[in-house]
Amino acid sequence: VKAIISSGYSDDSSIAKNKELGFKGVLPKPHSKEELYKTLAKVLSQKNNTKKGTGILTIDDKRSVLDFFSKNFSKWGRTSLTAPNGRSLARLLEENKLPEDISLVFIDLNEYRAYLEHGNLLEKIQEQYKDAAIYFISGNINLAEEEKEHLRTKYGVKGFLTKPIDSAALQKLAEEHTVPTDLPEQEGK
């Protein structure tokens, strides 16, 4: 169980005392709704010292796939970023135009292969997002088990998903590897 305390006392000794009592986040009063959500997201990401971000990056050449992923991730309160191909992604990475809190990446297997003559996308992603969970997506995952194992051990690839991907499975991965940017609105309020 994780708890946040909202306190009128914001001096260092009061904050330290609250943390000793087991509160994982201290939010001094007065505070805005946005500050509460940011503190809550930060506390929720403190699982096993693994930083979970809010960002999900998808690389695929099919606009319909990018739209499906983006629509669902946004609906679930995540930041969704897309790139239509490996070259676009490499340019975004080189120009440092992606946010720092990406913790989940989906790469179309064909886009990964197509970019290999220019470099390794997995290495480029790992340089900037070393803790990100990476999944390959494809209409046909035609990789030998040895190649899958190599990608898992060398680059930390978590899995291989066949399109079309069920939105429930996608949501489970989003919840496992990311935290929402904000809390969803309560029904009836």
Disulfide bonds with the S-S distance in Angstrom:
none
